[in-house]
Amino acid sequence: MDNNLNKKTILYLITQSELGGAQQYIFDLAINLKNEFNIIVASGEQGKNGELAKKLEKNNIEFLQISHLKRAISPVNDIIAIWEIKKLIKKINPNIVHLNSSKISILSSLSLFTLHANKQIRIIYTVHGWVFNEALPIWKKLFYKYAEKITAKAKNKLICVSEYDRQIAIQEKICKKEKLITIHNGVDKINFYDKQESISKLNIKNLNLKENEIILGTIGNLYKTKGFKYLIKTSKILKDKNLNFKLIIIGEGDERKNLEKLIQDLELKNNVFLIGKVNKASKLLKAFDIYICSSVKEGFPYTILEAMQAELPIVSTNVGGIPEMISHNQEGLLVNSKSENKLANSIIKLINEKETRKTFSNKAKEKVSDEFNLDKMITATKNIYNNI
């Protein structure tokens, strides 16, 4: 750790260290602010074996593991994790604790409530989509909603990555309005591989691409919130219409077995490919002709920003902050979530209308460059660190 006393110390806390949107967010902030602040990152599940931890280590940023911090609710582990977080904060004594994900937000806030001695620690919480918006049992939705309300009292600022989430916080009275601010995620310039090299680097067995075959693609952890079962059912509709396509899904997660069974049941093994995690997958986006997002819940997904920068035409569900990124019929097409037929119709429209694809992709690249660049996100966040 940099012991320069003139620098503020920021402790980033997150539940998991596998690389998803929230982890990418922390990495971008840590890398770009490490010369101005003392940066420490701590997480639970995956720990030092997670991709976030490995990337931070390569860049000489200190990473610590919270052993009992788990993604799933676990009373025994959660109680021990609260104690571990309290001990960690007491030891580091940071100027700012920056929380990411609902689970760490709640547990850390409970830890901080007991740290009466140090009122100087400022607490920031970035909302990457409210968990109570997910398809959960009513009791779990209510638990998370009221846990967010109670623990918001311990927080000085809540950053929402979309205006959609800020408005939900106001509507649900999560905290005082003045605690809330919207700062959109931003992406740095990516050096993409060209189409043929990207396809080659994906190295997919039995892909058997035919001439002029359309490649549909998406990137995301294999979680229920990503709506991949609806995308696979959409692929069945496309196949039944005799369309010439392949769907490539990059990512890993606990839904793999269910999705594999669905692919088998719908006889789509020659059309749909679950290829697992791919290192630096965003650099390979130009392998795709059309980018698809089938999520039922989102914050402000990096994958869509990256697809916009890669000049891909996009079909996405109309959830979370996505309509702030893509205006329907301007930078892409938006459809209701969980609707295979509407998703299929939009994909078919783009397959058939090459000029529309080109128009959308040009507008998308221009918008992401102007509105959602990394510098804007870093500057706005640094402003909060310096003035909180």
C-alpha positions as CSV (number, residue, x, y, z in Angstrom):
1,M,0.0,0.0,0.0
2,D,1.2,3.5,-0.8
3,N,1.8,5.2,2.5
4,N,1.7,8.7,1.1
5,L,-0.2,10.6,3.9
6,N,-1.3,13.3,1.4
7,K,-3.4,10.8,-0.5
8,K,-6.8,9.6,0.5
9,T,-7.1,5.9,0.9
10,I,-10.0,4.2,-0.9
11,L,-11.2,0.7,0.0
12,Y,-13.3,-0.9,-2.7
13,L,-15.5,-3.8,-1.5
14,I,-17.3,-6.3,-3.7
15,T,-18.9,-9.7,-3.1
16,Q,-17.2,-11.7,-5.9
17,S,-13.9,-11.4,-7.8
18,E,-15.1,-13.1,-11.0
19,L,-15.1,-10.6,-13.8
20,G,-18.5,-9.1,-14.4
21,G,-19.7,-5.5,-14.9
22,A,-19.3,-4.4,-11.3
23,Q,-15.8,-5.9,-11.2
24,Q,-14.9,-4.1,-14.4
25,Y,-16.1,-0.9,-12.9
26,I,-13.8,-1.3,-9.9
27,F,-10.9,-2.3,-12.0
28,D,-11.3,0.8,-14.3
29,L,-11.5,3.2,-11.3
30,A,-8.6,1.5,-9.5
31,I,-6.3,1.5,-12.5
32,N,-7.0,5.1,-13.4
33,L,-6.9,6.6,-9.9
34,K,-4.0,4.6,-8.4
35,N,-1.6,7.5,-8.8
36,E,-3.9,10.0,-7.0
37,F,-5.3,7.7,-4.2
38,N,-4.1,4.8,-2.1
39,I,-6.2,2.0,-3.5
40,I,-7.1,-1.3,-1.8
41,V,-9.7,-3.8,-3.1
42,A,-11.3,-6.6,-1.1
43,S,-13.8,-9.3,-2.1
44,G,-15.3,-12.6,-1.0
45,E,-16.1,-15.5,-3.3
46,Q,-13.3,-16.6,-5.8
47,G,-10.9,-14.4,-3.8
48,K,-7.4,-14.4,-5.2
49,N,-8.4,-16.9,-7.8
50,G,-10.9,-14.6,-9.4
51,E,-10.1,-12.7,-12.6
52,L,-10.5,-9.3,-10.9
53,A,-7.9,-10.2,-8.2
54,K,-5.4,-11.5,-10.9
55,K,-5.8,-8.3,-13.0
56,L,-5.3,-6.1,-10.0
57,E,-2.2,-8.0,-8.9
58,K,-0.7,-7.6,-12.4
59,N,-1.1,-3.8,-11.9
60,N,0.4,-3.7,-8.4
61,I,-2.9,-2.9,-6.7
62,E,-3.4,-4.5,-3.3
63,F,-6.1,-7.1,-3.1
64,L,-7.5,-8.7,0.1
65,Q,-9.9,-11.6,0.6
66,I,-12.9,-11.7,2.9
67,S,-13.1,-15.4,3.5
68,H,-16.7,-15.8,4.6
69,L,-18.3,-13.4,2.2
70,K,-20.6,-15.4,-0.1
71,R,-23.0,-14.4,-2.9
72,A,-25.9,-16.5,-1.5
73,I,-27.6,-15.6,1.7
74,S,-26.0,-17.7,4.5
75,P,-26.7,-16.6,8.1
76,V,-23.6,-18.2,9.6
77,N,-21.2,-17.0,6.9
78,D,-22.9,-13.5,6.8
79,I,-22.5,-12.9,10.5
80,I,-18.8,-13.9,10.3
81,A,-18.3,-11.8,7.2
82,I,-19.8,-8.7,9.0
83,W,-17.1,-9.2,11.7
84,E,-14.4,-9.7,9.0
85,I,-15.4,-6.5,7.2
86,K,-15.4,-4.6,10.5
87,K,-11.9,-5.9,11.3
88,L,-10.6,-5.0,7.8
89,I,-12.0,-1.4,7.9
90,K,-10.6,-0.9,11.4
91,K,-7.2,-2.1,10.3
92,I,-7.0,0.0,7.1
93,N,-8.9,3.0,8.4
94,P,-9.6,4.3,4.9
95,N,-10.9,7.8,4.1
96,I,-13.5,6.3,1.8
97,V,-15.2,2.8,1.6
98,H,-16.7,2.3,-1.9
99,L,-19.3,-0.5,-1.9
100,N,-20.4,-2.5,-5.0
101,S,-23.2,-5.1,-5.1
102,S,-26.2,-5.4,-2.8
103,K,-24.8,-8.1,-0.6
104,I,-21.6,-6.3,0.3
105,S,-23.5,-3.0,0.7
106,I,-25.8,-4.5,3.3
107,L,-23.1,-6.4,5.3
108,S,-20.6,-3.6,5.2
109,S,-23.2,-1.1,6.3
110,L,-24.0,-3.3,9.3
111,S,-20.3,-3.4,10.1
112,L,-20.0,0.3,9.8
113,F,-22.9,0.9,12.1
114,T,-20.8,-0.6,14.9
115,L,-17.7,1.5,14.2
116,H,-18.9,4.4,16.3
117,A,-15.3,5.5,17.0
118,N,-14.6,6.7,13.5
119,K,-17.2,9.0,12.0
120,Q,-14.7,10.3,9.4
121,I,-15.0,7.3,7.1
122,R,-17.1,8.3,4.1
123,I,-19.3,5.6,2.5
124,I,-20.1,5.4,-1.2
125,Y,-22.3,2.8,-2.7
126,T,-22.5,2.2,-6.5
127,V,-25.8,0.6,-7.5
128,H,-25.3,-1.7,-10.5
129,G,-29.0,-2.5,-10.6
130,W,-31.3,-2.9,-7.6
131,V,-31.5,-6.6,-6.6
132,F,-35.1,-6.3,-5.5
133,N,-36.0,-5.8,-9.2
134,E,-34.9,-9.3,-10.0
135,A,-37.4,-12.2,-10.3
136,L,-37.2,-13.3,-6.7
137,P,-39.7,-14.6,-4.1
138,I,-41.7,-11.7,-2.6
139,W,-40.1,-12.3,0.8
140,K,-36.6,-11.9,-0.7
141,K,-37.6,-8.8,-2.6
142,L,-39.0,-7.2,0.6
143,F,-35.9,-8.3,2.5
144,Y,-33.5,-6.6,0.1
145,K,-35.7,-3.5,-0.3
146,Y,-35.9,-2.8,3.4
147,A,-32.2,-3.8,4.0
148,E,-31.3,-1.2,1.4
149,K,-33.4,1.4,3.1
150,I,-32.0,0.7,6.5
151,T,-28.4,0.6,5.5
152,A,-28.7,3.7,3.3
153,K,-28.5,5.6,6.5
154,A,-24.9,4.6,6.9
155,K,-24.0,5.8,3.4
156,N,-23.0,9.3,2.3
157,K,-23.5,8.9,-1.4
158,L,-25.3,6.4,-3.7
159,I,-24.0,6.4,-7.3
160,C,-26.6,4.9,-9.7
161,V,-25.1,3.7,-13.0
162,S,-28.4,4.5,-14.7
163,E,-31.0,7.2,-14.3
164,Y,-33.5,4.4,-14.3
165,D,-32.1,3.1,-11.0
166,R,-31.9,6.6,-9.5
167,Q,-35.6,7.1,-10.2
168,I,-36.5,3.7,-8.7
169,A,-34.6,4.7,-5.5
170,I,-36.6,8.0,-5.3
171,Q,-39.9,6.1,-6.0
172,E,-39.1,3.4,-3.4
173,K,-37.8,6.1,-0.9
174,I,-34.5,4.2,-0.4
175,C,-32.8,7.3,0.9
176,K,-32.9,11.1,0.7
177,K,-32.9,12.4,-2.8
178,E,-29.7,14.5,-2.3
179,K,-27.7,11.3,-1.6
180,L,-28.4,10.0,-5.1
181,I,-26.4,10.8,-8.3
182,T,-26.3,9.2,-11.7
183,I,-22.9,8.4,-13.3
184,H,-23.1,6.3,-16.4
185,N,-20.5,3.6,-16.9
186,G,-17.9,4.4,-19.5
187,V,-15.6,2.4,-21.7
188,D,-12.0,3.0,-22.8
189,K,-11.0,2.6,-26.5
190,I,-10.7,-1.1,-27.4
191,N,-8.4,-2.4,-30.0
192,F,-10.6,-5.0,-31.7
193,Y,-9.4,-7.9,-33.8
194,D,-11.0,-8.0,-37.2
195,K,-13.8,-10.4,-38.1
196,Q,-11.8,-13.3,-39.4
197,E,-9.1,-13.1,-36.7
198,S,-11.9,-12.9,-34.0
199,I,-13.6,-16.0,-35.3
200,S,-10.3,-17.8,-35.5
201,K,-9.4,-16.8,-31.9
202,L,-12.8,-18.0,-30.6
203,N,-11.6,-21.4,-31.7
204,I,-15.1,-23.0,-31.7
205,K,-15.2,-26.7,-32.5
206,N,-17.9,-27.8,-34.9
207,L,-18.9,-24.2,-35.8
208,N,-18.9,-25.1,-39.5
209,L,-19.7,-21.7,-40.8
210,K,-21.3,-21.5,-44.2
211,E,-20.9,-18.7,-46.7
212,N,-23.0,-15.7,-45.8
213,E,-24.1,-17.3,-42.5
214,I,-25.1,-14.6,-39.9
215,I,-23.3,-14.8,-36.5
216,L,-25.4,-13.6,-33.6
217,G,-23.5,-13.1,-30.4
218,T,-23.7,-12.1,-26.8
219,I,-21.4,-12.0,-23.7
220,G,-22.5,-12.5,-20.1
221,N,-22.4,-14.7,-17.1
222,L,-24.8,-17.7,-17.4
223,Y,-27.2,-16.3,-14.7
224,K,-31.0,-16.3,-14.9
225,T,-31.0,-12.5,-15.0
226,K,-29.3,-12.7,-18.5
227,G,-32.4,-14.3,-20.0
228,F,-30.4,-16.8,-22.1
229,K,-33.2,-19.3,-22.0
230,Y,-35.4,-16.9,-23.9
231,L,-32.6,-16.3,-26.4
232,I,-32.2,-20.0,-27.0
233,K,-36.0,-20.3,-27.5
234,T,-35.7,-17.4,-29.9
235,S,-33.0,-19.4,-31.8
236,K,-35.6,-22.2,-32.2
237,I,-38.0,-19.7,-33.9
238,L,-35.2,-18.6,-36.2
239,K,-34.3,-22.2,-37.1
240,D,-37.9,-23.1,-37.8
241,K,-38.0,-20.2,-40.3
242,N,-35.0,-21.8,-42.1
243,L,-32.6,-18.8,-41.3
244,N,-28.9,-19.4,-41.8
245,F,-27.4,-18.4,-38.5
246,K,-25.2,-19.3,-35.5
247,L,-25.6,-18.0,-32.0
248,I,-22.4,-17.7,-29.9
249,I,-22.8,-17.2,-26.1
250,I,-19.6,-16.2,-24.3
251,G,-19.7,-16.7,-20.5
252,E,-19.9,-19.1,-17.7
253,G,-22.2,-19.6,-14.7
254,D,-24.6,-21.8,-12.7
255,E,-27.2,-22.0,-15.4
256,R,-25.0,-23.9,-17.8
257,K,-26.6,-27.3,-17.3
258,N,-30.1,-26.0,-17.7
259,L,-29.1,-24.1,-20.9
260,E,-27.3,-27.2,-22.3
261,K,-30.4,-29.3,-21.7
262,L,-32.6,-26.7,-23.4
263,I,-30.3,-26.6,-26.5
264,Q,-30.4,-30.4,-26.6
265,D,-34.3,-30.5,-26.2
266,L,-34.8,-28.0,-28.9
267,E,-32.3,-29.7,-31.2
268,L,-30.1,-26.6,-31.6
269,K,-26.6,-28.1,-31.1
270,N,-25.6,-27.0,-34.6
271,N,-26.9,-23.5,-34.1
272,V,-26.2,-22.5,-30.5
273,F,-22.8,-22.6,-28.9
274,L,-22.0,-22.1,-25.2
275,I,-18.3,-21.5,-25.3
276,G,-17.6,-20.6,-21.7
277,K,-15.3,-17.8,-20.5
278,V,-13.0,-16.2,-23.1
279,N,-10.1,-14.0,-22.1
280,K,-10.5,-10.4,-23.2
281,A,-13.8,-11.4,-25.0
282,S,-14.6,-7.7,-25.8
283,K,-11.6,-7.6,-28.3
284,L,-13.4,-10.4,-30.3
285,L,-16.7,-8.7,-30.7
286,K,-16.3,-8.1,-34.4
287,A,-16.7,-11.9,-34.9
288,F,-20.5,-11.1,-34.5
289,D,-22.7,-9.6,-37.2
290,I,-25.4,-8.7,-34.7
291,Y,-25.1,-8.3,-30.9
292,I,-28.0,-9.6,-28.8
293,C,-28.9,-8.8,-25.2
294,S,-31.7,-10.9,-23.7
295,S,-31.5,-9.8,-20.1
296,V,-34.5,-9.6,-17.8
297,K,-32.7,-7.3,-15.4
298,E,-29.7,-5.0,-16.0
299,G,-27.9,-2.0,-14.6
300,F,-25.9,-0.3,-17.3
301,P,-24.1,-3.2,-19.1
302,Y,-20.5,-2.8,-20.3
303,T,-21.1,-5.5,-22.9
304,I,-23.5,-3.2,-24.8
305,L,-21.2,-0.2,-24.6
306,E,-18.4,-2.4,-26.0
307,A,-20.7,-3.7,-28.8
308,M,-21.6,-0.1,-29.6
309,Q,-17.9,0.7,-29.9
310,A,-17.3,-2.3,-32.1
311,E,-19.9,-0.9,-34.5
312,L,-22.3,-3.8,-34.1
313,P,-26.0,-3.5,-34.7
314,I,-27.8,-4.4,-31.5
315,V,-31.1,-6.0,-30.5
316,S,-31.7,-5.7,-26.8
317,T,-34.4,-6.1,-24.2
318,N,-35.8,-2.8,-22.9
319,V,-34.6,-3.2,-19.2
320,G,-32.7,-1.2,-16.7
321,G,-30.5,1.6,-18.1
322,I,-30.3,0.1,-21.6
323,P,-32.8,2.6,-23.1
324,E,-30.4,5.4,-21.9
325,M,-27.7,3.7,-24.1
326,I,-29.9,2.8,-27.1
327,S,-32.9,4.7,-28.4
328,H,-35.2,2.4,-30.3
329,N,-34.7,2.5,-34.0
330,Q,-31.8,4.9,-33.6
331,E,-28.8,2.9,-32.4
332,G,-30.5,-0.4,-32.3
333,L,-33.8,-2.2,-31.6
334,L,-35.4,-2.6,-28.2
335,V,-38.0,-5.3,-27.3
336,N,-39.8,-6.4,-24.1
337,S,-38.0,-9.0,-22.0
338,K,-39.1,-12.6,-21.9
339,S,-40.6,-12.3,-25.4
340,E,-39.1,-14.8,-27.8
341,N,-41.3,-13.8,-30.7
342,K,-40.5,-10.1,-30.5
343,L,-36.8,-10.8,-30.1
344,A,-36.9,-13.1,-33.1
345,N,-38.8,-10.5,-35.3
346,S,-36.2,-7.8,-34.5
347,I,-33.3,-10.1,-35.3
348,I,-35.0,-11.1,-38.6
349,K,-35.5,-7.4,-39.4
350,L,-31.7,-6.8,-39.0
351,I,-30.7,-9.9,-40.8
352,N,-32.8,-8.8,-43.8
353,E,-31.9,-5.1,-43.7
354,K,-28.2,-4.7,-44.2
355,E,-28.4,-0.9,-44.6
356,T,-30.4,-0.6,-41.3
357,R,-27.6,-2.5,-39.6
358,K,-25.0,-0.1,-40.9
359,T,-27.0,3.0,-39.9
360,F,-27.5,1.6,-36.3
361,S,-23.9,0.6,-35.9
362,N,-22.6,4.0,-37.0
363,K,-24.9,5.9,-34.7
364,A,-24.0,3.6,-31.8
365,K,-20.3,4.1,-32.2
366,E,-20.7,7.9,-32.3
367,K,-23.0,7.9,-29.2
368,V,-20.7,5.7,-27.0
369,S,-17.7,7.8,-28.0
370,D,-19.5,11.1,-27.1
371,E,-21.6,10.1,-24.1
372,F,-20.2,7.0,-22.5
373,N,-16.4,7.3,-22.5
374,L,-14.3,6.2,-19.6
375,D,-12.8,9.7,-19.0
376,K,-16.3,11.1,-18.2
377,M,-17.0,8.3,-15.7
378,I,-13.6,8.7,-14.0
379,T,-13.8,12.5,-13.7
380,A,-17.3,12.4,-12.2
381,T,-16.4,9.7,-9.7
382,K,-13.2,11.4,-8.7
383,N,-15.2,14.6,-8.1
384,I,-17.2,12.7,-5.5
385,Y,-14.1,11.4,-3.8
386,N,-12.6,14.8,-3.5
387,N,-15.7,16.6,-2.3
388,I,-17.5,14.1,-0.1
